[in-house]
């Protein structure tokens, strides 16, 4: 997972991290375990890009991640 510049301060300055997840919900849960409070910072109105497709307005909640 790659982080926008504004979120990097919440992940110790990392540009990206490796996580195991089947879908975006699992990904966010794994992020929250590793970086408590990050899901609140991501918020309701964020967008997430998966394989070049940008998902907005929480349409990403049910999106499966590629293998």
C-alpha positions, -999 to 999 in steps of 0.1 A, spaced: 0 0 0 13 35 -9 5 65 12 -2 100 1 23 125 15 -2 138 40 -6 104 56 30 95 58 34 113 92 10 87 106 31 58 94 65 69 106 73 86 73 69 54 52 60 58 16 45 23 15 39 -9 36 32 -45 28 0 -59 43 -21 -91 37 -58 -84 30 -85 -98 8 -104 -65 5 -102 -29 15 -120 -34 49 -94 -60 59 -67 -37 47 -79 -8 68 -83 -31 98 -47 -43 94 -35 -7 91 -54 3 123 -37 -26 142 -2 -15 129 -9 23 131 -36 31 157 -57 61 147 -49 60 110 -84 50 99 -98 81 116 -73 102 97 -82 85 64 -118 95 70 -151 91 53 -144 111 22 -111 96 10 -105 80 -23 -85 48 -29 -68 37 -61 -67 0 -69 -49 -10 -101 -53 24 -115 -90 27 -108 -99 54 -83 -128 46 -60 -145 74 -41 -174 79 -17 -168 47 2 -174 26 -29 -141 11 -20 -154 -5 12 -164 -37 -6 -137 -37 -32 -116 -68 -34 -79 -65 -38 -59 -80 -66 -37 -110 -59 
